[in-house]
Every structure is written in C-alpha cells, then in structure tokens.
Amino acid sequence: CKAMNHICSFLSSPSGTALTCLNLASNHIGDAGAVLLSKTLRTNDTLRTLILANNLIGSNGVGSLAENLRDNISLQKLDLRANRFDHLAIQELAETLQRNTALRYVLLGSNALFRTECVSIKRFAVALRGN
C-alpha cells in the first residue's frame, strides 16, 4: 500500500493534474489499493483512462470505486478486467453510471460472472447505454 499512497499523493498534486492515463495493470493492488485510489478519483478531474486489470480487486474495491466515481466528471474509460468481483459490484457500478455520464467504456471481462448474475449485467448494460 505504500506505493499506492505515493500514487494517490501524486494524483492529488499539481503535477498529477497533467496525467490523463494511468495503467496499474497486474500490480496486485487488491481491495485496499482500489479503496485508496478511489478516494483520490473523487476529486481528480483530469484522468481520462484508468487501467486496473488483473489486480485481485474484489467487490469491496469495486464498490469503493463505484461510490467515488459517482460525481467524477473526467474518467471516460475504466478497465476492470480479470479481477475478482461479483454481481453485487456490477450493481454498484450500474448505480454509478446512472449519475456519472462521463464514463463511456467499462471493461469487465474475465471476472467469473455467472449466468445467474445476468440481471445485474443487464442493468449495467442499460445504465452504460445512457452514457
């Protein structure tokens, strides 16, 4: 988490406002790292692309991202492929997309979402279509 603290501090600094794409794929940040990062995203208004693929992020981390992205006006692409969250996290993302109209691309592949979770995925798709 020490590295994530440095990244969050940078994103909150004047130098971090020039950053438009952040690729943290395959860094095993987990839920704790996602929660730290999500708090920074609440106020960041320059980041356009955030790649968090293959990071062992579970439903708690995705839930925190969803909560803190509700009022974010800049992020357009969020890559959450190959993590470890469930349909409840998808529901939280769907709720976020009903408020956040900036987010246009959300990649969710390889997250072991099952057929029984199709209702959550359908709700997510309908919410994203509005963006």
Disulfide bonds with the S-S distance in Angstrom:
none
